[in-house]
Amino acid sequence: MPIKKTIAKKAPIRKVASTTRRKPKKKAGKSWKWRIILLLIVALVFSPFYYGKVIKTAVSTSRWFRDLFVFDEYPHYEKFGIRIPRKYIIHGIDVSSYQQKIDWEKVNAMENSGVKISFAFIKATEGVTLVDSYFQRNWRESKNTGIIRGAYHYFKPKKSGMWQARFFLQTVKTEAGDLPPVIDIEETAGLTKEELIPNLQEFLIEVEKRTKTKPIIYTSYQFYKDHLKGKFDDYPIWIAHYYKSKLAENLKWNFWQHADNAHVDGIKGRVDMNVFNGEEEDLSALLVQEVKN
């Protein structure tokens, strides 16, 4: 008779409980929230409304830290070392980071033959990203010593005049008693007069609209004759023309930068020297009367 095969039943496999606990899944929502917050902060800091202030603070802080390790003595001069034009009673200088750290107390105290420094133009910005590393210090300390101050912007013709003006205004806080803002225009960067003038006007209009003060235009004597004469007659003019006894009589001007190699107490190296074309009451009338920005 046939033998029946018996098939052994397999014992059920028991699942062994794992001794390791699974990590709970991170909630994706929280991660995305933090990313969005971070992006918003970055966008705010570097937005057109704030990036100038951020750059200004970063640059001035960096310069302040580096100057902690500078211990140079400041120079003293018996004379200014240049021929100073006669008939003008108000004298001033203009400075930038090129002059390095300045002792403004010494600048204010210097006097020779009745000539002393009454005002200072201070470089603030250039183009749309550059803040002068000594601007904050010079801006604060010149005023503290009683010198009339003014801030200037070096204009880049191929950059937007509107954005350059906004960058400048984010950097400079003008106060009553300051000189009007200055635009320093020295180059065409290959632009024609028809391209240059509208962009320059954009800067001037924006600054005047925000500050309610007509800006001063700085340029060289030749550049003014070639590119600007007759275009901006209602703006104050600051002309650079070195080593001359006087400017052309038919030229209307308010400030004259007559030398670039003067010696001034408290300043290392040479510095530009200027005169104002008028009396003290004329200068007072030109100053910012009311803060609008």
MIDREN-760025 format. One line per 5 residues: number of its first residue (from 1); their letters; for each residue z, x, y of N, C-alpha, C. Coordinates in Angstrom, 1 decimal. Each point is the difference from the previous one (the first is absolute). Example, Ala and Ser with C-alpha at 12.3 -4.5 7.8 and 13.67 -1.06 7.14 Angstrom:
BEGIN
1	AS	7.8/13.2/-5.7/0.0/-0.9/1.2/0.0/0.9/1.2 ~ -0.7/-0.4/1.1/0.0/0.9/1.1/0.8/-0.8/1.1;
//
This chain:
BEGIN
1	MPIKK	0.0/0.8/-1.2/0.0/-0.8/1.2/0.0/0.9/1.2 ~ -0.6/-0.5/1.0/-0.1/0.9/1.2/1.3/0.2/0.7 ~ 0.2/1.2/0.5/1.3/0.3/0.7/-0.2/-0.3/1.5 ~ 1.0/-0.8/0.5/0.0/-0.4/1.4/0.6/1.2/0.9 ~ -0.8/0.3/0.9/0.4/1.1/0.9/0.9/-0.6/1.1;
6	TIAKK	1.1/0.6/0.2/0.9/-0.5/1.0/-0.1/1.0/1.2 ~ -0.2/-0.7/1.1/-0.1/0.8/1.3/1.3/0.0/0.7 ~ 0.5/1.3/0.2/1.3/0.1/0.7/-0.1/-0.4/1.5 ~ 0.9/-0.8/0.4/0.0/-0.4/1.4/0.6/1.1/0.9 ~ -0.7/0.3/1.1/0.5/1.0/0.9/1.1/-0.5/0.8;
11	APIRK	1.0/0.8/0.1/1.2/-0.3/0.9/-0.4/-0.1/1.4 ~ 0.4/-1.0/0.7/-0.3/-0.2/1.4/0.5/1.2/0.8 ~ -0.9/0.4/0.9/0.3/1.2/0.9/0.9/-0.5/1.1 ~ 1.2/0.7/0.1/0.9/-0.4/1.1/-0.3/0.9/1.2 ~ 0.0/-0.7/1.1/-0.2/0.7/1.3/1.3/0.7/0.4;
16	VASTT	-0.1/1.2/0.3/1.2/0.8/0.4/0.0/-0.1/1.5 ~ 1.2/-0.4/0.5/0.1/-0.1/1.5/-0.1/1.3/0.6 ~ -0.7/0.1/1.1/-0.2/1.3/0.7/1.3/0.3/0.8 ~ 0.3/1.3/-0.1/1.2/0.4/0.7/-0.3/0.4/1.5 ~ -1.3/0.1/0.3/-0.3/0.3/1.4/-0.4/-1.3/0.8;
21	RRKPK	0.6/-0.1/1.2/-0.3/-1.2/0.8/-1.2/0.2/0.8 ~ -0.8/-1.0/0.1/-1.1/0.1/0.9/0.4/-0.1/1.4 ~ -0.7/0.8/0.9/0.3/0.0/1.4/-0.6/-1.3/0.6 ~ 0.8/-0.6/0.8/-0.6/-1.2/0.7/-1.2/0.3/0.9 ~ -1.0/-0.8/0.0/-1.1/0.3/0.8/0.3/-0.1/1.5;
26	KKAGK	-0.5/0.9/0.8/0.2/0.0/1.4/-0.8/-1.2/0.6 ~ 0.7/-0.6/0.9/-0.7/-1.1/0.7/-1.1/0.6/0.9 ~ -1.2/-0.4/-0.2/-1.1/0.6/0.8/0.1/-0.5/1.4 ~ 0.6/-1.1/0.2/0.1/-0.6/1.4/0.7/0.9/0.9 ~ 1.1/0.6/-0.4/0.9/0.9/0.8/-0.8/1.2/0.4;
31	SWKWR	-0.7/0.6/-1.0/-0.8/1.2/0.3/-1.0/-0.2/1.1 ~ -0.7/-1.1/-0.1/-1.1/-0.4/1.0/0.6/-0.3/1.3 ~ 1.2/-0.6/0.0/0.7/-0.2/1.3/0.3/1.2/0.8 ~ 0.5/1.1/-0.7/0.3/1.2/0.6/-1.3/0.8/0.5 ~ -1.0/-0.1/-0.8/-1.3/0.6/0.4/-0.5/-0.7/1.3;
36	IILLL	0.1/-1.3/0.1/-0.5/-0.7/1.1/0.8/0.4/1.3 ~ 1.4/0.0/-0.2/0.8/0.4/1.1/-0.3/1.4/0.5 ~ -0.2/0.9/-0.9/-0.3/1.4/0.3/-1.4/0.1/0.8 ~ -1.0/-0.8/-0.5/-1.3/0.0/0.7/0.2/-0.6/1.4 ~ 0.8/-1.0/0.1/0.2/-0.6/1.4/0.6/1.0/0.9;
41	IVALV	1.0/0.8/-0.5/0.7/1.0/0.9/-1.0/1.0/0.4 ~ -0.8/0.5/-0.9/-1.0/1.1/0.3/-1.0/-0.6/1.0 ~ -0.5/-1.2/-0.2/-1.0/-0.6/0.9/0.6/-0.2/1.4 ~ 1.3/-0.4/0.0/0.6/-0.2/1.3/0.2/1.3/0.8 ~ 0.4/1.1/-0.7/0.3/1.3/0.6/-1.3/0.6/0.5;
46	FSPFY	-1.1/-0.2/-0.7/-1.2/0.7/0.3/-1.0/-1.0/0.6 ~ 0.4/-1.1/0.5/-0.8/-1.0/0.6/-0.4/0.5/1.4 ~ -1.1/-0.5/0.6/-0.4/0.5/1.4/1.1/-0.3/1.0 ~ 1.0/-0.8/-0.3/1.0/-0.3/1.0/1.2/1.0/0.0 ~ 0.1/0.7/-1.1/1.1/0.9/-0.2/-0.3/1.5/-0.3;
51	YGKVI	-1.2/0.3/-0.4/-0.2/1.3/-0.6/0.2/1.1/1.1 ~ -0.3/-0.3/1.2/0.2/1.0/1.1/1.5/0.4/0.1 ~ 0.8/-1.0/-0.1/1.5/0.2/0.1/0.5/0.8/-1.2 ~ -0.6/-0.3/-1.1/0.4/0.8/-1.2/-0.4/1.4/0.1 ~ -1.2/0.3/0.4/-0.5/1.4/0.2/0.8/0.7/1.0;
56	KTAVS	0.3/-0.7/1.1/0.8/0.6/1.1/1.3/0.5/-0.5 ~ 0.7/-0.9/-0.7/1.4/0.3/-0.5/-0.1/1.2/-1.0 ~ -1.0/-0.1/-0.9/0.0/1.1/-1.0/-0.3/1.4/0.6 ~ -1.0/0.0/0.9/-0.4/1.3/0.7/1.2/0.5/0.8 ~ 0.6/-0.8/0.8/1.1/0.5/0.9/1.2/0.5/-0.8;
61	TSRWF	0.3/-0.8/-1.1/1.1/0.4/-0.9/-0.3/1.4/-0.7 ~ -1.2/0.1/-0.4/-0.4/1.3/-0.7/0.2/1.2/1.0 ~ -0.5/-0.2/1.3/0.1/1.0/1.0/1.4/0.3/0.3 ~ 0.8/-1.0/0.2/1.5/0.2/0.3/0.6/0.8/-1.1 ~ -0.3/-0.2/-1.3/0.7/0.7/-1.1/-0.5/1.5/0.1;
66	RDLFV	-1.3/0.2/0.2/-0.4/1.4/0.1/0.5/0.8/1.1 ~ 0.3/-0.7/1.1/0.5/0.7/1.2/1.5/0.3/-0.1 ~ 0.7/-0.5/-1.0/1.3/0.4/-0.3/0.2/1.5/-0.2 ~ -1.1/0.6/-0.5/0.0/1.4/-0.4/-0.7/0.9/1.0 ~ -0.3/-0.6/1.2/-0.6/0.8/1.1/1.1/0.4/1.0;
71	FDEYP	0.1/1.3/0.3/1.1/0.4/0.9/-0.5/0.9/1.1 ~ -1.3/-0.2/0.4/-0.6/0.8/1.0/0.6/-0.2/1.4 ~ 0.2/1.0/0.8/0.4/-0.2/1.3/-1.1/-0.5/0.9 ~ 0.3/-0.8/1.0/-1.1/-0.5/0.9/-0.2/1.0/1.1 ~ -1.2/0.1/0.5/-0.4/1.0/1.0/0.4/-0.4/1.4;
76	HYEKF	0.2/0.9/0.9/0.2/-0.2/1.4/-1.0/0.8/0.8 ~ -0.6/-0.7/1.0/-1.0/0.7/0.8/0.5/-0.1/1.5 ~ -0.3/1.0/0.8/0.3/0.0/1.4/-1.0/-0.9/0.7 ~ -1.2/0.1/-0.4/-1.1/-0.8/0.6/-0.8/-0.7/-1.1 ~ -0.9/-0.9/0.5/-0.8/-0.8/-0.9/-1.2/0.8/-0.6;
81	GIRIP	-0.3/1.1/0.7/-1.0/0.9/-0.5/-1.4/-0.4/0.2 ~ -0.2/-1.0/0.9/-1.4/-0.4/0.3/-0.1/-0.3/1.6 ~ -1.2/-0.1/0.4/-0.2/-0.5/1.4/0.1/-1.5/0.1 ~ 0.9/-0.5/0.8/0.2/-1.4/0.1/-0.7/-0.6/1.2 ~ -0.9/-1.0/-0.2/-0.7/-0.6/1.2/1.0/-0.4/1.1;
86	RKYII	-0.4/0.2/1.2/0.8/-0.4/1.2/-0.2/-1.5/0.3 ~ 0.9/-0.4/0.9/-0.1/-1.4/0.5/0.6/-1.1/-0.9 ~ 0.4/0.4/-1.3/0.5/-1.0/-0.9/1.5/0.3/-0.2 ~ 0.7/-1.1/0.0/1.5/0.1/-0.1/0.6/-0.4/-1.3 ~ -0.9/-0.7/-0.8/0.5/-0.5/-1.3/-0.7/0.7/-1.2;
91	HGIDV	0.7/0.8/-0.8/-0.5/0.8/-1.0/0.5/-0.4/-1.4 ~ -0.8/0.2/-1.0/0.4/-0.4/-1.4/-0.7/0.8/-1.0 ~ 0.3/-0.2/-1.3/-0.6/0.7/-1.1/-0.5/-1.1/-1.0 ~ -0.7/0.5/-1.0/-0.3/-0.9/-1.2/0.2/0.9/-1.2 ~ 0.6/-0.6/-1.1/0.4/0.7/-1.2/-0.3/-0.7/-1.2;
96	SSYQQ	0.0/0.8/-1.1/-0.2/-0.6/-1.4/0.7/0.9/-0.9 ~ -0.2/-0.2/-1.3/0.7/0.9/-1.0/-0.4/1.5/0.1 ~ -1.1/0.2/0.8/-0.4/1.4/0.2/1.1/0.8/0.7 ~ 0.7/-0.6/0.9/1.1/0.6/0.7/1.3/0.1/-0.9 ~ 0.0/-0.6/-1.1/1.1/0.1/-0.9/1.3/-0.7/0.6;
101	KIDWE	1.1/0.4/-0.4/1.3/-0.6/0.5/0.2/0.4/1.4 ~ 0.3/-0.9/0.9/0.1/0.2/1.4/1.5/-0.2/0.4 ~ 0.5/0.8/0.9/1.3/-0.2/0.6/-0.3/-0.7/1.3 ~ 0.1/-1.3/0.1/-0.3/-0.8/1.1/1.0/0.2/1.2 ~ 1.2/0.4/-0.3/1.0/0.3/1.1/-0.5/1.1/0.8;
106	KVNAM	-0.5/1.1/-0.7/-0.5/1.1/0.7/-1.3/-0.3/0.8 ~ -0.9/-0.8/-0.6/-1.2/-0.5/0.7/0.4/-0.6/1.3 ~ 0.9/-1.0/-0.1/0.4/-0.7/1.2/0.7/0.8/1.1 ~ 0.7/1.1/-0.5/0.7/0.8/1.0/-0.8/1.1/0.7 ~ -1.2/0.3/-0.5/-0.8/1.0/0.5/-0.6/-0.4/1.4;
111	ENSGV	0.1/0.9/1.0/-0.6/-0.2/1.3/-0.3/1.3/0.6 ~ -1.2/0.1/0.6/-0.4/1.2/0.7/-0.9/-0.4/1.2 ~ 0.5/0.5/1.1/-0.7/-0.2/1.3/-0.3/-1.5/0.3 ~ 1.0/-0.8/-0.4/-0.1/-1.5/0.2/-0.7/-0.7/-1.1 ~ -0.6/0.7/-0.9/-0.7/-0.6/-1.1/0.9/-0.2/-1.2;
116	KISFA	0.1/-1.3/-0.5/0.7/-0.3/-1.2/-0.7/-1.1/-0.8 ~ 0.4/-0.1/-1.3/-0.7/-0.9/-0.9/0.6/-1.4/0.2 ~ -0.8/-1.0/0.5/0.5/-1.3/0.2/-0.5/-1.0/-1.0 ~ -1.1/0.3/-0.7/-0.5/-0.9/-1.0/-0.6/0.7/-1.2 ~ -0.1/-0.7/-1.1/-0.6/0.7/-1.2/-0.8/-1.1/-0.8;
121	FIKAT	-1.2/0.4/-0.3/-0.8/-0.8/-1.0/0.2/0.6/-1.4 ~ 0.3/-0.9/-0.9/0.4/0.4/-1.4/-1.0/-0.6/-1.0 ~ -0.5/0.9/-0.9/-1.0/-0.5/-1.0/0.8/-0.9/-1.0 ~ -0.5/-1.2/-0.3/0.6/-0.9/-0.9/-0.9/-0.1/-1.3 ~ -1.2/-0.3/0.1/-0.9/-0.3/-1.2/-1.4/0.6/0.2;
126	EGVTL	-0.7/-0.1/-1.1/-1.4/0.4/-0.1/-0.7/-0.8/-1.0 ~ -1.1/-0.5/0.3/-0.8/-0.8/-1.0/0.8/-1.3/-0.4 ~ 0.0/-0.2/-1.3/0.8/-1.1/-0.6/1.0/0.3/-1.0 ~ 0.3/1.3/-0.2/1.0/0.4/-0.9/0.9/1.2/0.4 ~ -0.3/0.7/1.1/0.8/1.2/0.3/1.0/-0.3/1.1;
131	VDSYF	1.3/0.3/-0.3/1.0/-0.1/1.0/0.5/1.4/0.3 ~ 0.1/0.4/1.3/0.4/1.3/0.3/1.5/0.2/-0.5 ~ 0.2/1.1/-0.7/1.3/0.2/-0.6/1.2/0.2/1.0 ~ -0.3/0.3/1.2/1.1/0.2/1.0/0.0/-1.2/1.0 ~ -0.8/-1.0/-0.2/0.0/-1.1/1.0/1.3/-0.6/0.1;
136	QRNWR	0.7/-0.4/-1.0/1.2/-0.8/0.1/1.1/0.8/0.7 ~ 0.1/1.3/-0.3/1.0/0.8/0.7/-0.4/0.2/1.4 ~ -1.2/0.4/0.3/-0.5/0.2/1.4/0.2/-1.3/0.9 ~ -0.4/-1.1/-0.7/0.1/-1.3/0.7/1.4/-0.3/0.4 ~ 1.0/0.2/-0.9/1.4/-0.3/0.3/0.6/1.0/1.0;
141	ESKNT	-0.2/1.2/-0.3/0.8/1.0/0.8/-0.6/0.3/1.4 ~ -1.3/-0.2/0.2/-0.5/0.1/1.3/0.6/-1.1/1.0 ~ 0.1/-1.2/-0.5/0.6/-1.0/0.8/1.5/0.2/0.2 ~ 0.7/0.5/-1.0/1.4/0.3/0.1/0.3/1.1/1.1 ~ -0.9/0.8/0.3/0.2/1.1/1.0/-0.5/-0.5/1.4;
146	GIIRG	-0.6/-1.2/0.1/-0.4/-0.5/1.3/-1.5/0.3/0.4 ~ -0.8/0.5/-1.0/-1.4/0.2/0.2/-0.7/-1.3/-0.3 ~ -1.0/-0.3/0.9/-0.8/-1.2/-0.2/-1.0/0.3/-1.1 ~ 0.0/-0.9/-1.0/-0.8/0.3/-1.2/-1.2/-1.0/-0.1 ~ -1.0/0.4/-0.7/-1.1/-0.8/-0.4/-0.6/0.4/-1.3;
151	AYHYF	-0.5/-0.9/-0.8/-0.5/0.3/-1.3/-1.5/0.0/0.0 ~ -0.7/0.9/-0.8/-1.4/-0.1/-0.1/-0.5/0.0/-1.4 ~ -1.2/-0.6/-0.2/-0.7/-0.1/-1.3/-1.3/0.8/0.1 ~ -0.2/0.8/-1.0/-1.3/0.7/-0.1/-1.0/-0.9/-0.7 ~ -1.0/-0.3/0.7/-1.0/-1.0/-0.5/-1.1/0.6/-0.9;
156	KPKKS	-0.2/-0.7/-1.1/-1.1/0.4/-0.9/-1.1/-1.0/0.1 ~ -1.1/0.4/0.6/-1.1/-1.0/0.3/-0.5/-0.8/-1.2 ~ 0.0/0.6/-1.2/-0.6/-0.7/-1.1/1.0/-0.9/-0.7 ~ 1.2/0.0/0.4/1.0/-0.9/-0.5/0.1/-1.3/0.9 ~ 0.4/-1.1/-0.5/0.1/-1.2/0.7/1.0/0.1/1.2;
161	GMWQA	-0.5/-0.3/1.2/0.8/0.0/1.2/1.2/-0.9/-0.1 ~ -0.2/-1.2/-0.6/1.0/-1.0/-0.2/1.1/0.5/-0.9 ~ -0.3/0.6/-1.2/1.0/0.5/-0.9/0.7/1.2/0.6 ~ -0.7/0.9/0.7/0.7/1.1/0.6/1.0/-0.5/1.1 ~ -0.3/-1.0/0.7/0.9/-0.5/1.0/1.2/-0.6/-0.7;
166	RFFLQ	-0.2/-0.7/-1.1/1.2/-0.7/-0.7/0.8/1.1/-0.6 ~ -0.6/1.1/-0.6/0.8/1.1/-0.5/0.8/0.7/1.0 ~ -0.6/0.2/1.2/0.7/0.6/1.1/1.2/-0.8/0.4 ~ -0.2/-1.3/0.2/1.0/-1.0/0.4/1.2/-0.1/-1.0 ~ -0.3/0.1/-1.3/1.0/0.0/-1.0/0.9/1.2/0.1;
171	TVKTE	-0.6/1.1/0.5/0.8/1.3/0.1/0.8/0.1/1.3 ~ -0.5/-0.5/1.1/0.6/0.3/1.3/0.7/-1.3/0.5 ~ 1.2/0.2/0.4/0.7/-1.1/0.6/0.2/0.3/1.5 ~ -0.9/-0.6/0.8/0.0/0.3/1.4/1.1/-0.8/0.7 ~ 0.6/0.6/1.0/1.1/-0.6/0.7/-0.3/0.0/1.5;
176	AGDLP	0.7/-0.8/0.7/-0.2/-0.1/1.5/0.4/1.4/0.6 ~ -0.8/0.5/0.9/0.2/1.3/0.6/-0.8/1.1/-0.7 ~ -0.7/-0.3/-1.1/-0.9/1.0/-0.7/-1.4/0.0/0.7 ~ -0.7/1.0/-0.2/-1.4/0.1/0.4/-0.8/-1.0/-0.9 ~ -1.1/-0.5/0.5/-0.9/-0.8/-0.8/-0.5/0.7/-1.3;
181	PVIDI	-0.3/-0.7/-1.0/-0.6/0.6/-1.2/-1.3/0.8/0.3 ~ -0.3/1.0/-0.7/-1.2/0.9/0.3/-0.9/0.0/-1.2 ~ -1.3/-0.1/0.2/-1.0/0.3/-1.0/-0.7/1.3/0.3 ~ 0.1/0.9/-0.9/-0.6/1.3/0.1/-1.4/0.0/-0.7 ~ -1.0/0.0/0.8/-1.4/0.0/-0.5/-0.7/1.3/0.4;
186	EETAG	-0.4/0.8/-1.0/-0.6/1.3/0.3/-1.3/0.3/-0.8 ~ -0.3/-0.9/-0.9/-1.2/0.2/-0.9/-0.7/-1.3/-0.2 ~ -1.3/0.1/-0.3/-0.8/-1.1/-0.4/-0.2/-0.2/-1.5 ~ 0.2/1.1/-0.7/-0.1/0.0/-1.5/-1.4/-0.5/-0.4 ~ -1.0/0.4/0.9/-1.4/-0.4/-0.3/-0.4/-1.3/0.4;
191	LTKEE	0.9/-0.8/0.6/-0.4/-1.4/0.4/-0.8/0.1/1.4 ~ -0.8/-1.0/0.1/-0.7/-0.1/1.3/1.0/-0.7/1.0 ~ -0.4/0.0/1.3/0.8/-0.6/1.0/0.2/-1.5/-0.3 ~ -1.1/-0.6/-0.5/0.0/-1.5/-0.3/0.9/-0.3/-1.1 ~ 0.2/1.0/-0.9/1.0/-0.3/-1.2/1.4/0.4/0.4;
196	LIPNL	0.1/1.0/0.8/1.4/0.6/0.4/0.7/-1.0/0.9 ~ -0.6/-0.5/1.1/0.7/-0.7/1.0/0.6/-1.3/-0.5 ~ -0.7/-0.9/-0.8/0.7/-1.2/-0.5/1.2/0.3/-0.9 ~ -0.1/1.1/-0.8/1.2/0.3/-0.9/1.2/0.4/0.9 ~ -0.3/0.8/1.0/1.0/0.5/1.0/0.6/-1.2/0.7;
201	QEFLI	-0.8/-1.0/0.4/0.4/-1.2/0.7/0.9/-0.8/-0.9 ~ -0.3/-0.1/-1.3/0.9/-0.7/-1.0/1.4/0.5/0.1 ~ 0.2/1.3/0.0/1.3/0.7/0.0/0.7/-0.4/1.3 ~ -0.7/0.1/1.1/0.6/-0.2/1.4/0.4/-1.5/0.1 ~ -0.8/-0.9/-0.4/0.2/-1.4/0.1/1.3/-0.4/-0.9;
206	EVEKR	0.0/0.5/-1.2/1.1/-0.3/-0.9/1.4/0.5/0.6 ~ 0.0/1.2/0.4/1.2/0.6/0.6/0.4/-0.8/1.3 ~ -0.9/-0.3/0.8/0.3/-0.7/1.2/0.5/-1.4/-0.3 ~ -0.6/-0.6/-1.0/0.4/-1.4/-0.3/1.4/0.0/-0.6 ~ 0.4/1.0/-0.8/1.3/0.0/-0.6/1.1/0.5/0.9;
211	TKTKP	-0.3/0.9/1.0/1.0/0.6/0.9/0.0/-0.5/1.4 ~ -1.1/-0.8/0.3/-0.2/-0.5/1.4/0.0/1.2/1.0 ~ -0.5/1.1/-0.5/-0.1/1.2/0.9/-1.4/0.7/-0.2 ~ -0.6/0.4/1.0/-1.3/0.6/-0.1/0.2/1.5/-0.5 ~ -0.6/0.3/-1.2/0.1/1.4/-0.5/-0.6/1.0/0.9;
216	IIYTS	0.4/1.3/-0.1/-0.6/1.1/0.7/-1.0/0.6/-0.9 ~ -1.2/0.4/0.5/-1.0/0.7/-0.8/0.1/1.5/0.3 ~ 0.2/0.8/-1.0/-0.1/1.4/0.1/-1.3/0.6/-0.6 ~ -0.6/0.9/0.8/-1.2/0.6/-0.5/-0.3/1.3/0.8 ~ -0.9/0.8/-0.4/-0.4/1.1/0.7/-0.9/-0.4/1.2;
221	YQFYK	-0.1/0.9/1.0/-0.9/-0.3/1.1/-1.4/-0.2/-0.4 ~ -0.5/0.9/-0.9/-1.4/-0.2/-0.4/-0.3/-1.2/-0.8 ~ 1.0/-0.3/-0.9/-0.2/-1.2/-0.9/0.0/-1.3/0.9 ~ 0.9/0.0/1.0/0.0/-1.1/0.9/-1.3/-0.2/0.7 ~ -0.6/1.1/0.5/-1.3/-0.1/0.7/-1.1/-0.5/-1.0;
226	DHLKG	0.0/0.5/-1.2/-1.1/-0.2/-0.9/0.1/-1.4/-0.7 ~ 1.2/-0.5/-0.2/0.2/-1.2/-0.8/0.7/-1.2/0.6 ~ 0.9/0.3/0.9/0.9/-1.1/0.4/-0.1/-0.4/1.5 ~ -0.6/0.8/0.8/0.0/-0.2/1.4/-0.7/-1.4/0.3 ~ 0.7/-0.8/0.8/-0.6/-1.3/0.4/0.3/-1.1/-1.0;
231	KFDDY	0.6/0.3/-1.2/0.3/-1.0/-1.0/1.4/-0.5/0.1 ~ 0.9/0.8/0.4/1.4/-0.3/0.0/0.7/0.3/1.3 ~ -0.6/-0.4/1.1/0.5/0.3/1.3/1.3/-0.7/0.4 ~ 0.4/-1.1/-0.7/1.2/-0.7/0.3/1.2/0.5/-0.9 ~ -0.2/1.1/-0.8/1.1/0.6/-0.8/0.4/1.3/0.7;
236	PIWIA	1.3/0.3/-0.1/0.5/1.3/0.4/-0.6/1.1/-0.8 ~ -0.4/1.1/0.7/-0.7/1.1/-0.7/0.8/1.3/0.1 ~ 0.0/0.7/-1.1/0.7/1.3/-0.2/-1.1/1.0/-0.4 ~ -0.3/0.9/0.9/-1.1/0.9/-0.2/0.5/1.4/-0.4 ~ -0.6/0.6/-1.0/0.2/1.4/-0.4/-1.0/0.9/0.6;
241	HYYKS	0.4/0.9/0.9/-1.0/0.9/0.6/0.8/1.3/0.4 ~ -0.2/1.1/-0.7/0.9/1.1/0.0/-0.4/1.1/1.1 ~ 1.0/0.6/0.5/-0.1/1.2/0.8/-0.9/-0.2/1.3 ~ 0.1/-1.2/0.6/-0.7/-0.3/1.2/1.1/-0.3/1.1 ~ -0.4/0.3/1.2/0.9/-0.2/1.2/0.0/-1.5/0.3;
246	KLAEN	-1.0/-0.8/-0.3/0.0/-1.4/0.3/-1.1/-0.7/-0.9 ~ 0.1/-1.3/-0.1/-1.0/-0.8/-0.7/-1.1/-0.5/1.0 ~ -1.1/-0.4/-0.5/-1.1/-0.5/0.9/0.5/-1.1/0.8 ~ -0.3/0.0/1.3/0.5/-1.0/1.0/-0.4/-1.4/-0.3 ~ -1.2/-0.1/-0.6/-0.5/-1.4/-0.3/0.5/-0.6/-1.3;
251	LKWNF	0.9/0.7/-0.7/0.6/-0.4/-1.2/1.3/-0.7/0.2 ~ 0.1/-1.3/-0.5/1.2/-0.7/0.1/0.9/0.3/-1.2 ~ 1.2/0.5/0.3/0.9/0.4/-1.1/1.5/-0.2/0.3 ~ 0.8/-0.1/-1.0/1.4/-0.2/0.2/0.9/1.2/-0.5 ~ -0.5/0.6/-1.1/0.7/1.2/-0.5/-1.1/1.1/-0.2;
256	WQHAD	0.5/1.2/0.2/-0.9/1.1/-0.2/0.7/1.1/-0.9 ~ -0.6/0.2/-1.1/0.4/1.1/-0.9/-0.7/1.3/0.4 ~ 0.7/0.8/0.8/-0.7/1.1/0.6/0.2/1.3/-0.7 ~ 0.9/0.1/-1.0/0.2/1.3/-0.7/0.4/-0.3/-1.4 ~ -0.3/0.9/-1.0/0.4/-0.2/-1.4/0.8/1.2/-0.4;
261	NAHVD	0.6/0.8/0.9/0.6/1.2/-0.4/1.3/0.3/0.8 ~ 0.7/-1.1/0.4/1.2/0.2/0.8/1.2/0.4/-0.8 ~ 1.0/0.6/0.6/1.3/0.4/-0.6/1.0/-1.0/0.5 ~ 0.7/-0.7/-0.9/1.1/-0.9/0.4/1.2/0.3/-0.8 ~ 1.2/0.1/0.7/1.2/0.2/-0.7/0.2/-1.1/-1.1;
266	GIKGR	0.5/0.5/-1.2/0.3/-0.9/-1.1/-1.1/-0.3/-0.9 ~ -1.2/0.6/0.3/-1.2/-0.2/-0.8/-0.6/1.3/-0.5 ~ -0.1/0.1/-1.3/-0.6/1.2/-0.6/-1.5/0.0/0.2 ~ -0.6/1.1/0.5/-1.4/0.0/0.2/-0.5/-0.6/1.3 ~ -1.3/-0.2/0.1/-0.6/-0.5/1.2/0.0/-1.6/0.0;
271	VDMNV	-0.1/-0.6/1.1/0.0/-1.4/0.1/-1.0/-0.4/1.2 ~ -0.5/-1.2/-0.1/-0.9/-0.6/1.0/0.8/-0.4/1.2 ~ -0.6/0.2/1.2/0.7/-0.3/1.3/-0.8/-1.0/0.7 ~ 0.6/-1.0/0.7/-0.7/-1.1/0.6/0.6/-0.3/1.4 ~ -0.8/-0.6/0.9/0.6/-0.6/1.2/-0.4/-1.4/0.1;
276	FNGEE	0.8/-0.8/0.8/-0.3/-1.4/0.3/-0.6/-0.1/1.4 ~ -1.0/-0.8/0.2/-0.7/-0.1/1.2/0.6/-1.1/0.8 ~ 1.2/0.3/0.7/0.6/-1.0/0.8/1.5/0.4/0.3 ~ 0.7/-0.9/0.7/1.4/0.1/0.3/0.9/-0.6/-1.1 ~ 1.3/0.2/0.2/0.9/-0.6/-1.0/-0.1/-1.5/-0.1;
281	EDLSA	-0.2/-0.7/1.2/-0.1/-1.4/-0.1/-1.3/-0.5/-0.7 ~ -1.1/0.8/0.0/-1.2/-0.3/-0.7/0.2/0.1/-1.5 ~ 0.8/1.1/-0.4/0.2/0.1/-1.4/0.9/-1.1/-0.5 ~ 1.0/-0.4/0.8/0.9/-1.1/-0.4/-0.8/-1.3/-0.2 ~ -1.0/-0.2/0.8/-0.8/-1.2/-0.1/-0.9/0.0/-1.2;
286	LLVQE	-0.3/1.2/-0.5/-0.8/0.1/-1.2/0.7/-0.2/-1.3 ~ 1.3/0.2/0.1/0.9/-0.1/-1.3/0.0/-1.4/-0.5 ~ 0.3/0.0/-1.3/0.2/-1.3/-0.7/1.2/-0.8/0.7 ~ -0.3/-1.2/0.5/1.1/-0.7/0.7/0.8/-0.9/-1.0 ~ -0.7/-0.5/-1.0/0.7/-1.0/-0.9/-0.5/0.3/-1.4;
291	VKN	0.9/-0.1/-1.0/-0.4/0.2/-1.4/-0.6/-1.3/-0.6 ~ -1.2/0.2/-0.6/-0.6/-1.2/-0.6/-0.3/0.2/-1.5 ~ 0.0/1.2/-0.5/-0.4/0.2/-1.4/1.2/0.0/-0.9;
//
